[in-house]
Amino acid sequence: NRLRSPSSPPPTMAENGGVGYMFGAPPGNVKDAIDTILVAWKKVDDERVNWSLEKAQLESKVKALQDSIEMHKKVEKELVQKIKFLENSLTKKSSNVLSGQENLRRNGRSIDLKTFRKAKWRTLPTYLPKARMTAESVREIMADLMSSSKDKIILEPSVKKTGIPIAADDTVIQEVDEDDNGTNLDIKIENEVQDPANNKESIKDQGGAVITSGYTKLRELETKSQHKWKGMSHLRSHLDGVRSVSFHPKLPLLVSGAEDGTAKLWDMEKLIKKKKASKKQEPVYTFRGHQGMVTSTAATEKLVVSAGVDGKVFLYGYPTKKQTQYTPYGTMSPFTLNCFEHNEAVWSVCTGGKLVFAACADGSVTAWEANFDAQKKYKSVYAAASSIPTSVTMSPTGSQLYVSHVSGEVIVYDIETAKAVSVLESRSKAHAMQIVSHPFLELAVTANVDGSYQLFDSAAGKCVDMKQNAHTDAVTSVSIDTNGVAMASASHDQSIRVWDLRNLGITIDMDPNQHRKKYDEAIHCVAHHRQSPLLASGGADSVVKVFLGE
């Protein structure tokens, strides 16, 4: 039975085992199976080729888009440079014209006002450092400006500015009117002796004596060359955005508060001595206790103060060298000296004498005694008149308290009586993010969300100057150097700029992108050290940057 003739029929399923075809064996012979495999392989290969072609097309499109973006960036950079140069040229031109007009007014000379052309512009959001303008270029601009006059006068900028300073923005020089015949009307300018009673910057006390305002003293300040800041260290220990930085009054110690609910203490002594950045610097100690983000910090010679959205204000003592920097999870710092509780979030704290002041979201500013005694209630309260306070700071004399508000106004309180002395109206009416006081003059500066900052004089009782478009985004923080002239400003546009408060001109425009953005936020805070050449900034990228002055 095993041998069959060629004419015999093929074996049946049962004779071949029967179950082979039932469990997946392909029908037919081996050639049919190979043809089926080749067809399937060809289909897969065609799909692979099509995918490769599509990938190559997409890669070419991406490369073209990247080249287009790079080209647009180059064009944008060139346009920004041109705008900076144009703005600085206009600023220099207006400053020189007005200074020359003032000199002519003092000398009692007659001047045809039509020789001064009309120069009106809006301040642009970017600026050019002063080093770009040379004396020769200024003289050329002035020569072109005075070309309409028969006798060309080159006006040299005065060495010492007097009178009201010239703002760099929205300056208008008006032309003289013409009579019906079209002839110019010449105006004789005579020497005038200014009466202190008519001087807007002079204030009289109760006895009738003339008091020089802080703004007038500021314009007369003469300082040496300012610091050039160099980024030295990046402190990376916080787990979320850094909301506040503050320095010890004397020692090179830095305190930072962040959205991770902690405040950290950093030692900058090695950075000052070696002038060399440390890549992996760890904090000296981490203060814990808040149940939400830390909004504000302050440092005195003996205490560290922190405030948060949980409505608590903690007083900490400085740790010893033997103390470990880590504490068990869920426990407060063993150096916690006291805790002051509020019903709502605390946005800002400051210290003065034996008191701690806190600006709360409930519309009040409270004062607490900075000691170890348990206090269930504040010592005194400074009620806000119209809006919620955003920031609080002490005056240089320590007798007054400056409080900024959401409405932009600044209220000056007397610390002893807890009563409002004056209300300083804002020019921009914009939300004030922070207020800082001048180191030794009765002045205060606010940082506003509209990209401007304002200068307030408590003696004059008003806003004496304002810089519009200081940044392209909200100005979040300002800090005045101990020389009283230089001021650093930080913004959500990722830039830090240094200004001269005497004329509100920019002196240093640091490299952009100082901090990386998180959503729409970039830099939250900036602070100077009182004695050491240190500048610190904290950003939404959870990094604290420290700059060393040269």
Disulfide bonds with the S-S distance in Angstrom:
none
